[in-house]
Amino acid sequence: MDAASDRQAANIVLLDVRGMCGFADYFVICAGDSPRQLNAIEDAIEKTLRSEGAAAVHREGSADSGWVLLDYGDVIIHVFSAEEREFYNLDGFWRNAKTILSVQ
């Protein structure tokens, strides 16, 4: 969360989806204003987690598409443009999940 916040990610949310989701325990959802910022957020997250010994199992999307998914097994990180975040509405889809942390 700090890595995303350090790159000025907007509306960062950590959701506990245990018991609601069979493929992950937590979702991190955040947004950036431009492809360049999405790349910076993604790079900062990957660098921080790599320094802690974690490597992404899978990744999808690109900053140019407005959505990047980083799969760390039990934690899935979504980095969206504002438009894509609104379109996919993961916050609404997982509205019954417990919010662990929210940084506006």
C-alpha positions as CSV (number, residue, x, y, z in Angstrom):
1,M,0.0,0.0,0.0
2,D,2.8,2.4,0.8
3,A,4.5,1.7,-2.6
4,A,1.3,2.8,-4.4
5,S,0.7,5.7,-2.1
6,D,4.3,6.9,-2.6
7,R,3.5,7.1,-6.4
8,Q,0.4,9.1,-5.7
9,A,-2.1,6.3,-6.4
10,A,-5.6,7.4,-5.7
11,N,-8.4,5.8,-3.7
12,I,-6.3,2.8,-2.5
13,V,-8.4,0.1,-0.9
14,L,-7.4,-3.2,0.7
15,L,-10.3,-5.7,0.8
16,D,-10.5,-9.0,2.8
17,V,-12.3,-11.4,0.4
18,R,-11.6,-14.6,2.4
19,G,-14.7,-16.7,2.5
20,M,-16.1,-14.9,-0.5
21,C,-13.5,-15.8,-3.1
22,G,-11.8,-19.1,-3.9
23,F,-8.7,-17.7,-5.6
24,A,-7.5,-15.0,-3.3
25,D,-7.6,-13.7,0.3
26,Y,-7.1,-10.0,-0.3
27,F,-7.5,-7.5,-3.1
28,V,-5.7,-4.2,-3.4
29,I,-7.4,-1.8,-5.7
30,C,-6.0,1.6,-6.7
31,A,-6.0,4.1,-9.5
32,G,-3.7,6.4,-11.4
33,D,-4.2,9.4,-13.7
34,S,-2.1,8.3,-16.7
35,P,-0.4,5.3,-18.3
36,R,2.9,6.8,-17.0
37,Q,1.6,6.9,-13.5
38,L,0.1,3.4,-13.7
39,N,3.6,2.2,-14.8
40,A,5.2,4.0,-11.9
41,I,2.7,2.5,-9.4
42,E,3.1,-1.0,-10.8
43,D,6.9,-0.7,-10.8
44,A,7.0,0.5,-7.2
45,I,4.7,-2.3,-6.0
46,E,6.8,-5.0,-7.8
47,K,10.1,-3.5,-6.6
48,T,8.9,-3.3,-2.9
49,L,7.5,-6.8,-2.9
50,R,10.5,-8.3,-4.6
51,S,12.7,-6.7,-2.0
52,E,10.6,-8.6,0.6
53,G,11.0,-11.9,-1.3
54,A,7.7,-12.0,-3.1
55,A,7.3,-12.4,-6.8
56,A,4.2,-12.1,-8.9
57,V,2.8,-15.5,-9.9
58,H,1.0,-13.9,-12.9
59,R,0.4,-10.5,-14.4
60,E,-2.1,-9.2,-16.9
61,G,-2.9,-6.0,-18.7
62,S,-0.8,-2.9,-19.3
63,A,-0.7,0.7,-18.3
64,D,-1.8,1.6,-21.8
65,S,-5.0,-0.4,-21.5
66,G,-5.8,1.3,-18.2
67,W,-5.6,-1.8,-16.0
68,V,-2.8,-3.9,-14.6
69,L,-3.4,-7.0,-12.5
70,L,-0.5,-8.4,-10.3
71,D,-1.3,-11.8,-8.8
72,Y,0.7,-12.7,-5.8
73,G,-1.3,-15.8,-4.9
74,D,-3.3,-14.8,-1.9
75,V,-3.1,-11.1,-2.8
76,I,-4.2,-9.7,-6.1
77,I,-3.4,-6.1,-6.9
78,H,-5.4,-4.1,-9.4
79,V,-4.0,-0.9,-10.7
80,F,-6.6,1.0,-12.8
81,S,-7.1,4.2,-14.6
82,A,-10.1,6.1,-13.1
83,E,-12.2,5.2,-16.2
84,E,-11.4,1.5,-16.1
85,R,-11.9,1.4,-12.4
86,E,-15.4,2.8,-12.8
87,F,-16.2,0.5,-15.7
88,Y,-15.1,-2.7,-13.9
89,N,-16.5,-1.5,-10.6
90,L,-14.7,-4.1,-8.5
91,D,-15.4,-1.9,-5.4
92,G,-19.1,-2.5,-6.0
93,F,-18.8,-6.1,-7.0
94,W,-16.9,-6.9,-3.7
95,R,-18.9,-4.4,-1.6
96,N,-19.7,-7.1,1.0
97,A,-16.0,-7.7,1.6
98,K,-14.4,-6.2,4.7
99,T,-12.4,-3.1,4.0
100,I,-9.1,-3.4,5.9
101,L,-7.7,-0.1,4.7
102,S,-8.9,2.8,2.6
103,V,-6.6,5.7,1.6
104,Q,-8.3,8.5,-0.3
